[in-house]
Amino acid sequence: MRSIKSEIQSLIEENEFETAFNLGEKRLAETLNDNDAIDALCLLTDKLRSMCMDLAAKKRDSGSNYRSLEDLLLKANELTNQDMYGGFK
């Protein structure tokens, strides 16, 4: 059986960000302080943050693709207790 972290990592590699988020969110609903799920969601926030910064640097931060990535990043940040820059609150 694969760990939650490896499942989420695989989903991130496949650009299945929403699915990765949903899996992590579900796991944390079942087990509040699951460190593996939190670590995996931090990998997701790292990827999303990088993608958002890349789009912003290219002045492409006003389209629907950017907004959907940013919205997902904000939701994942809430679960990991991170701010927009990746720092922990």
Secondary structure as a PSIPRED ss2 file (coil, helix, strand):
# PSIPRED VFORMAT (PSIPRED V4.0)

   1 M C   1.000  0.000  0.000
   2 R C   1.000  0.000  0.000
   3 S C   1.000  0.000  0.000
   4 I H   0.000  1.000  0.000
   5 K H   0.000  1.000  0.000
   6 S H   0.000  1.000  0.000
   7 E H   0.000  1.000  0.000
   8 I H   0.000  1.000  0.000
   9 Q H   0.000  1.000  0.000
  10 S H   0.000  1.000  0.000
  11 L H   0.000  1.000  0.000
  12 I H   0.000  1.000  0.000
  13 E H   0.000  1.000  0.000
  14 E C   1.000  0.000  0.000
  15 N C   1.000  0.000  0.000
  16 E C   1.000  0.000  0.000
  17 F H   0.000  1.000  0.000
  18 E H   0.000  1.000  0.000
  19 T H   0.000  1.000  0.000
  20 A H   0.000  1.000  0.000
  21 F H   0.000  1.000  0.000
  22 N H   0.000  1.000  0.000
  23 L H   0.000  1.000  0.000
  24 G H   0.000  1.000  0.000
  25 E H   0.000  1.000  0.000
  26 K H   0.000  1.000  0.000
  27 R H   0.000  1.000  0.000
  28 L H   0.000  1.000  0.000
  29 A H   0.000  1.000  0.000
  30 E H   0.000  1.000  0.000
  31 T C   1.000  0.000  0.000
  32 L C   1.000  0.000  0.000
  33 N C   1.000  0.000  0.000
  34 D C   1.000  0.000  0.000
  35 N H   0.000  1.000  0.000
  36 D H   0.000  1.000  0.000
  37 A H   0.000  1.000  0.000
  38 I H   0.000  1.000  0.000
  39 D H   0.000  1.000  0.000
  40 A H   0.000  1.000  0.000
  41 L H   0.000  1.000  0.000
  42 C H   0.000  1.000  0.000
  43 L H   0.000  1.000  0.000
  44 L H   0.000  1.000  0.000
  45 T H   0.000  1.000  0.000
  46 D H   0.000  1.000  0.000
  47 K H   0.000  1.000  0.000
  48 L H   0.000  1.000  0.000
  49 R H   0.000  1.000  0.000
  50 S H   0.000  1.000  0.000
  51 M H   0.000  1.000  0.000
  52 C H   0.000  1.000  0.000
  53 M H   0.000  1.000  0.000
  54 D H   0.000  1.000  0.000
  55 L H   0.000  1.000  0.000
  56 A H   0.000  1.000  0.000
  57 A H   0.000  1.000  0.000
  58 K C   1.000  0.000  0.000
  59 K C   1.000  0.000  0.000
  60 R C   1.000  0.000  0.000
  61 D C   1.000  0.000  0.000
  62 S C   1.000  0.000  0.000
  63 G C   1.000  0.000  0.000
  64 S H   0.000  1.000  0.000
  65 N H   0.000  1.000  0.000
  66 Y H   0.000  1.000  0.000
  67 R H   0.000  1.000  0.000
  68 S H   0.000  1.000  0.000
  69 L H   0.000  1.000  0.000
  70 E H   0.000  1.000  0.000
  71 D H   0.000  1.000  0.000
  72 L H   0.000  1.000  0.000
  73 L H   0.000  1.000  0.000
  74 L H   0.000  1.000  0.000
  75 K H   0.000  1.000  0.000
  76 A H   0.000  1.000  0.000
  77 N H   0.000  1.000  0.000
  78 E H   0.000  1.000  0.000
  79 L H   0.000  1.000  0.000
  80 T H   0.000  1.000  0.000
  81 N C   1.000  0.000  0.000
  82 Q E   0.000  0.000  1.000
  83 D C   1.000  0.000  0.000
  84 M C   1.000  0.000  0.000
  85 Y C   1.000  0.000  0.000
  86 G C   1.000  0.000  0.000
  87 G C   1.000  0.000  0.000
  88 F E   0.000  0.000  1.000
  89 K C   1.000  0.000  0.000
